[in-house]
Amino acid sequence: MWYDYKSEVIVLTDVFFTATKKALSNITSTYDTVWPTAVGLWNLRCMVNGVKKEYPDITEAELAAKFSLGSGIHGVNYKRAFVDHTWEQQQTKFAWILLNSTIPIFEGWLEELKQNCFPNMRVKELQFPGQVQTEVSRLTSSPSTILSNSFYSTYSGKRDRCYSQIDALLHCYRVFKEARNCYMHNGSKADAKLVNAYALYTPFATPAALCVSEVPEFPIPALGDEIQISLRGVVGFSYILIKILVSLDTELLCAANAEREFISRYQEKHTILRTLKPNLDGARRQVKQYVQQCGFPAPLAVDDLTAFLLSNHLVSR
């Protein structure tokens, strides 16, 4: 049974950083393109093979005239695409396309966080098990008590947060990342890095360790042999990637540098300085409203956040 990918997509308001919202949106957009393309390819495959069966001597030019006319696309080799290759082989090609699209989304997310909020972020260390928690602890060693008290428990209670399993998730990530590296730089043949990453991942390749109902499919790689990946496995990996993104997003909001995100979003939404009501309850309602209008959940530590807004000249009395 295939992953129901659509059911796994979380609501974009369930994450703190704008960069995370963009990354999740990019993953969704990738699937919105891949799935219709795959279905269209399957249907075209059925039609081409049906014609070839009834008319074995049909030429490439005749196939192009029948199926390519009006598309603006030239040069399709119908025999090679639909006769010489099986549907399973074509799905594998789709899997590589999908993997090559999703890995850069995660890498780009880290770079955007570094540029916008965490200039001293060690991007590489957030991509390796055994290093990620140390780096998160370092980035949050200067904490934001305001953001932690106002938002952390709300975000951490939302779906797919499993920071306690972050090492297991990144062991899975390393396998697919090394496979992608082999595809790009080693002719799709397994190298020592992939074989080692898989060996380290094996103890964690369980539903419990990864917080999933099904472990992403990935056949055992053999050094020097062609890597075998599946569309099913890459779809499962995308869900692992979502878990990594949202888990790190929630932990990093506790850092003092995350206040840059909050202030920037607040100023972008509220270009006019708002004056709080003299009545305490009225002022609290205003603060909750202003914060939620920026795409954040209702703050829990309203009085502390009010003091923060005042001190940063985001509201006045």
C-alpha positions as CSV (number, residue, x, y, z in Angstrom):
1,M,0.0,0.0,0.0
2,W,1.4,3.4,-1.0
3,Y,1.9,6.2,1.4
4,D,-1.0,8.6,1.2
5,Y,1.3,11.6,0.7
6,K,-1.4,14.2,0.8
7,S,-2.5,13.1,4.3
8,E,1.1,13.6,5.5
9,V,1.4,17.2,4.5
10,I,1.1,19.4,7.6
11,V,-0.5,22.7,7.8
12,L,2.0,25.5,7.0
13,T,0.8,27.5,10.1
14,D,2.1,24.6,12.2
15,V,5.7,25.7,11.8
16,F,7.5,28.7,13.2
17,F,10.1,29.8,10.6
18,T,9.1,31.2,7.2
19,A,11.9,29.1,5.7
20,T,10.2,26.0,7.0
21,K,6.9,27.0,5.5
22,K,8.6,27.5,2.1
23,A,10.4,24.1,2.3
24,L,7.2,22.2,3.1
25,S,5.4,24.1,0.3
26,N,8.2,23.1,-2.1
27,I,7.9,19.5,-1.1
28,T,4.2,19.6,-1.8
29,S,4.7,21.4,-5.1
30,T,7.1,18.7,-6.2
31,Y,4.6,16.0,-5.6
32,D,1.9,18.1,-7.3
33,T,4.0,17.9,-10.4
34,V,5.4,14.4,-10.1
35,W,2.1,12.5,-9.5
36,P,0.2,13.9,-12.5
37,T,3.3,13.4,-14.6
38,A,3.6,9.8,-13.5
39,V,-0.1,9.1,-14.2
40,G,0.2,10.8,-17.6
41,L,3.3,8.7,-18.4
42,W,1.4,5.5,-17.5
43,N,-1.5,6.3,-19.7
44,L,0.7,7.3,-22.6
45,R,2.6,4.1,-22.1
46,C,-0.6,2.1,-22.4
47,M,-1.6,3.9,-25.6
48,V,1.8,3.5,-27.2
49,N,2.0,-0.2,-26.5
50,G,-1.6,-0.7,-27.7
51,V,-0.7,0.9,-31.0
52,K,2.5,-1.0,-31.3
53,K,0.6,-4.3,-30.7
54,E,-1.9,-3.6,-33.4
55,Y,0.6,-2.0,-35.8
56,P,4.1,-3.4,-35.1
57,D,5.8,-1.6,-38.0
58,I,4.8,1.9,-37.0
59,T,7.7,4.3,-37.2
60,E,9.0,6.8,-34.6
61,A,7.8,9.6,-36.9
62,E,4.3,8.2,-37.1
63,L,4.2,7.8,-33.3
64,A,5.4,11.4,-32.9
65,A,2.7,12.6,-35.3
66,K,0.1,10.7,-33.3
67,F,1.2,11.5,-29.7
68,S,3.5,14.6,-29.8
69,L,1.5,16.8,-32.2
70,G,0.7,20.2,-30.6
71,S,2.8,19.6,-27.5
72,G,5.7,21.6,-28.7
73,I,8.0,18.7,-27.6
74,H,10.2,17.0,-30.1
75,G,12.7,14.2,-29.9
76,V,10.7,11.7,-27.8
77,N,12.0,8.2,-28.6
78,Y,8.8,6.2,-28.1
79,K,10.3,2.8,-28.6
80,R,13.1,3.4,-26.1
81,A,10.8,5.0,-23.5
82,F,7.8,2.7,-23.7
83,V,8.8,-0.6,-25.4
84,D,12.4,-1.1,-24.3
85,H,11.8,0.0,-20.7
86,T,9.4,-1.5,-18.2
87,W,7.1,0.5,-16.0
88,E,9.2,-0.5,-13.0
89,Q,12.3,1.0,-14.7
90,Q,10.4,4.2,-15.5
91,Q,9.3,4.4,-11.9
92,T,12.9,4.1,-10.8
93,K,13.8,7.0,-13.0
94,F,11.0,9.0,-11.4
95,A,12.4,8.1,-8.0
96,W,15.8,9.5,-8.9
97,I,14.2,12.7,-10.2
98,L,12.2,13.0,-7.0
99,L,15.2,12.4,-4.7
100,N,17.3,14.9,-6.6
101,S,14.4,17.4,-6.0
102,T,13.9,16.8,-2.3
103,I,17.5,16.7,-1.0
104,P,18.2,20.3,-2.1
105,I,15.0,21.5,-0.4
106,F,16.5,20.5,3.0
107,E,19.9,21.9,2.2
108,G,18.3,25.2,1.0
109,W,16.2,25.4,4.1
110,L,19.4,25.2,6.3
111,E,21.1,27.9,4.2
112,E,18.1,30.2,4.4
113,L,17.9,29.8,8.2
114,K,21.6,30.6,8.4
115,Q,21.3,33.7,6.2
116,N,18.2,35.1,7.9
117,C,18.4,34.1,11.6
118,F,21.5,32.0,12.5
119,P,24.7,33.5,11.0
120,N,26.9,31.2,13.1
121,M,25.0,28.1,12.1
122,R,27.2,25.1,11.2
123,V,25.0,23.8,8.4
124,K,26.9,20.6,7.9
125,E,26.5,19.4,11.5
126,L,22.7,19.7,11.2
127,Q,22.9,17.0,8.5
128,F,24.6,14.3,10.5
129,P,23.4,12.1,13.4
130,G,25.5,12.4,16.5
131,Q,26.2,16.1,15.6
132,V,22.8,17.5,15.2
133,Q,21.8,17.7,18.8
134,T,25.1,19.2,19.8
135,E,24.6,21.9,17.2
136,V,21.0,22.6,18.2
137,S,22.2,22.9,21.8
138,R,24.9,25.4,20.8
139,L,22.4,27.5,18.8
140,T,19.9,27.6,21.6
141,S,22.5,28.1,24.3
142,S,21.5,31.8,24.1
143,P,17.8,31.2,24.6
144,S,14.8,33.2,24.0
145,T,12.7,32.8,27.1
146,I,9.9,34.9,25.5
147,L,9.5,32.6,22.4
148,S,10.0,29.4,24.5
149,N,7.3,30.3,27.0
150,S,5.0,31.7,24.4
151,F,5.1,29.1,21.6
152,Y,7.3,26.0,22.3
153,S,4.7,23.8,24.0
154,T,2.1,24.7,21.3
155,Y,4.4,23.8,18.4
156,S,5.9,20.7,20.1
157,G,2.4,19.3,20.5
158,K,1.7,19.4,16.8
159,R,2.0,16.4,14.6
160,D,5.3,14.9,13.3
161,R,7.5,16.4,16.0
162,C,9.9,13.7,17.2
163,Y,13.1,15.5,18.1
164,S,14.0,12.7,20.5
165,Q,14.4,10.5,17.4
166,I,16.3,13.0,15.4
167,D,19.5,10.9,15.2
168,A,17.5,7.9,13.8
169,L,15.8,10.3,11.2
170,L,19.2,11.6,10.1
171,H,20.6,8.1,9.8
172,C,17.8,7.6,7.2
173,Y,18.6,10.9,5.6
174,R,22.3,10.0,5.3
175,V,21.5,6.9,3.3
176,F,19.3,8.7,0.8
177,K,21.7,11.6,0.6
178,E,24.7,9.4,0.0
179,A,22.7,7.5,-2.7
180,R,21.9,10.8,-4.3
181,N,25.6,11.7,-4.2
182,C,26.5,8.4,-5.9
183,Y,23.9,9.1,-8.6
184,M,25.4,12.6,-9.2
185,H,29.1,11.7,-9.0
186,N,29.6,7.9,-9.2
187,G,27.4,6.7,-12.0
188,S,24.7,5.4,-9.7
189,K,27.1,2.9,-8.2
190,A,27.3,2.4,-4.5
191,D,30.5,3.8,-2.9
192,A,32.0,3.2,0.6
193,K,30.2,6.2,2.1
194,L,26.8,4.8,1.1
195,V,27.6,1.3,2.3
196,N,28.8,2.7,5.7
197,A,25.8,5.0,6.1
198,Y,23.5,2.0,5.4
199,A,25.3,-0.1,8.0
200,L,24.9,2.6,10.6
201,Y,21.3,3.1,9.7
202,T,20.2,-0.5,9.9
203,P,19.7,-0.6,13.7
204,F,17.3,2.4,13.4
205,A,15.4,1.2,10.4
206,T,12.3,0.3,12.4
207,P,8.9,2.0,12.5
208,A,9.3,2.7,16.2
209,A,12.7,4.4,15.8
210,L,11.6,6.5,12.9
211,C,8.1,7.3,14.2
212,V,6.5,5.9,11.0
213,S,4.1,3.2,10.1
214,E,6.4,2.0,7.3
215,V,10.1,2.2,7.0
216,P,11.2,3.8,3.7
217,E,12.1,1.1,1.2
218,F,15.8,0.9,0.4
219,P,17.5,-2.3,-0.8
220,I,20.9,-3.2,0.8
221,P,23.6,-1.5,-1.3
222,A,26.7,-3.4,-2.4
223,L,30.0,-1.7,-3.0
224,G,30.4,-1.0,-6.7
225,D,27.0,-2.2,-7.7
226,E,24.2,-0.1,-9.2
227,I,22.0,1.4,-6.5
228,Q,18.4,0.1,-6.5
229,I,15.9,2.7,-5.3
230,S,12.1,2.7,-5.6
231,L,9.5,5.4,-6.0
232,R,7.8,4.0,-2.9
233,G,11.1,4.4,-0.9
234,V,11.7,8.0,-2.0
235,V,8.1,8.9,-1.1
236,G,8.7,7.4,2.4
237,F,11.9,9.3,2.6
238,S,10.1,12.6,1.9
239,Y,8.0,12.0,4.9
240,I,11.2,11.4,7.0
241,L,12.4,14.8,5.6
242,I,9.2,16.5,6.8
243,K,9.7,15.1,10.3
244,I,13.3,16.4,10.3
245,L,12.2,19.8,9.2
246,V,9.4,20.3,11.6
247,S,11.3,18.8,14.6
248,L,14.3,21.1,14.1
249,D,12.0,24.1,13.4
250,T,10.4,23.7,16.8
251,E,13.7,23.3,18.7
252,L,15.3,26.3,17.0
253,L,12.5,28.7,17.8
254,C,13.9,28.6,21.4
255,A,17.1,30.4,20.3
256,A,17.6,34.1,20.9
257,N,18.3,34.5,17.2
258,A,14.8,33.2,16.4
259,E,13.5,36.6,17.7
260,R,14.7,38.0,14.4
261,E,12.1,36.0,12.6
262,F,9.4,37.1,15.0
263,I,10.3,40.8,14.9
264,S,10.6,40.7,11.1
265,R,7.2,39.0,10.6
266,Y,5.6,41.4,13.1
267,Q,7.0,44.5,11.4
268,E,6.0,43.2,8.0
269,K,2.4,42.7,9.0
270,H,2.0,45.7,11.3
271,T,3.4,48.7,9.5
272,I,1.6,51.1,11.9
273,L,2.5,51.3,15.6
274,R,-0.4,50.1,17.6
275,T,-1.4,51.5,20.9
276,L,-2.5,49.1,23.6
277,K,-5.6,49.6,25.6
278,P,-5.2,50.8,29.2
279,N,-7.3,47.9,30.4
280,L,-5.1,44.9,31.0
281,D,-7.5,42.3,29.6
282,G,-8.1,44.4,26.5
283,A,-4.4,44.8,26.0
284,R,-3.9,41.1,26.3
285,R,-6.6,40.4,23.6
286,Q,-4.9,42.9,21.4
287,V,-1.5,41.3,21.7
288,K,-2.9,37.8,21.0
289,Q,-4.7,39.2,17.9
290,Y,-1.6,41.1,16.6
291,V,0.6,38.0,17.0
292,Q,-1.9,35.6,15.4
293,Q,-2.3,38.0,12.4
294,C,1.4,37.4,11.8
295,G,0.8,33.6,11.3
296,F,1.9,32.5,14.8
297,P,-0.4,30.6,17.3
298,A,-1.9,32.4,20.2
299,P,0.9,33.2,22.7
300,L,0.8,31.5,26.1
301,A,3.0,34.0,28.0
302,V,1.0,37.0,27.0
303,D,2.2,39.4,29.6
304,D,5.9,38.6,28.9
305,L,5.3,38.9,25.2
306,T,3.6,42.3,25.7
307,A,6.7,43.5,27.6
308,F,8.8,42.2,24.7
309,L,6.7,44.1,22.1
310,L,7.0,47.3,24.2
311,S,10.7,47.0,24.6
312,N,11.2,46.5,20.9
313,H,8.9,49.4,20.0
314,L,6.5,47.1,18.2
315,V,3.5,48.5,20.3
316,S,3.0,51.5,22.5
317,R,1.0,52.4,25.6
